[in-house]
Amino acid sequence: MRKKRIKRIAVLTSGGDAPGMNAAIRAVTRTAIHENMKVFGVCQGYAGLIAGDFLPLGPRDVGGIIHLGGTILRSARSREFKTEAGRNKALAALQAKKIDAAIIIGGNGSQTGAYALSQLGLPVVGIASTIDNDLAGSEITIGVDTAMNIALEAIDRLKTTAASHKRAFLVEVMGRDCGYLALVAGISGGAEVIAVPEAPCRPEDIARELKEAYERGKSHGICVIAEGAEFKAADIASYFREHHERIGFELRLTALGHVQRGGAPGVFDRFLATRLGAAAVEALVRGEENVLTGLMKGAIVTTPLSEVVRAKKTLDTDLLRMAHILSR
Ligand code: F6P
């Protein structure tokens, strides 16, 4: 346990923005001020840290943001921070500002950066935030629920137009190399096929599944595909075009892309972000450092960043079997 009291903290958001990041910034700032700390927001993630782009944050600076998507601190993916020279510059900027500890809000890459910073001797606490839900140390991360609801709404809408024309749709959702968003949104939207990176699914499998769905009397065919799936959505769509005569129906592609990341966070993400933000400051007050705050079995917990960056979160692919049975 650390002896020195933390008096000045920096908070930053890094990587892809996620709905709920602002709620986390607000919770960190107000909890830290309650604990008599001074708070500095870092603009544009690790890039801003290297540039020494700090912004003092008071309670009013984080007012009126809990309902806003994106991040008021802005975000970035910094190549320079991946180098030793970049990290040393960041540390020097923190030292020049007399910062005692940093709170890093972000996903996998951001927490790897947080761990690297902690290895230079700075106390760091991470907050699990990414729409991809691919970060160990938190069963669900900030932004996932809102992103899934956006995907679900799109699936529901596509289903009604698909049914009117007896059409099939391929809905591509984000998630980088992780199929969580596609799997949960697909199951909740009653998709006929779900394609994720964690399980094989060839274009011919999709054609067969959708054809069988029509043969069972369905008036629509929905395939939800993760952007990281082995066969990319655009290639699957062209496979359907090339083999149109044999397959007998067309497959229209809707790629949701960044639509899923934008917009206001829902209640789940606001509440989760608020709890994780407060917990991150409380961890520092207790003398805990170099940990990630996350949600496990309904409770807010901390996990060492060293474990978080080494572990790989797995997808429950048994759910694909269940989805297959339920789409009959
Ligand atoms: O990590 C979040 C995420 O939205 C991924 O789902 C996606 O692959 C990636 O970021 C897109 O990154 P960018 O916005 O930098 O293109």
Residues whose N, C-alpha, C, O or C-beta is under 5 A from the ligand:
A	BS01	F6P	G16 D132 M174 G175 R176
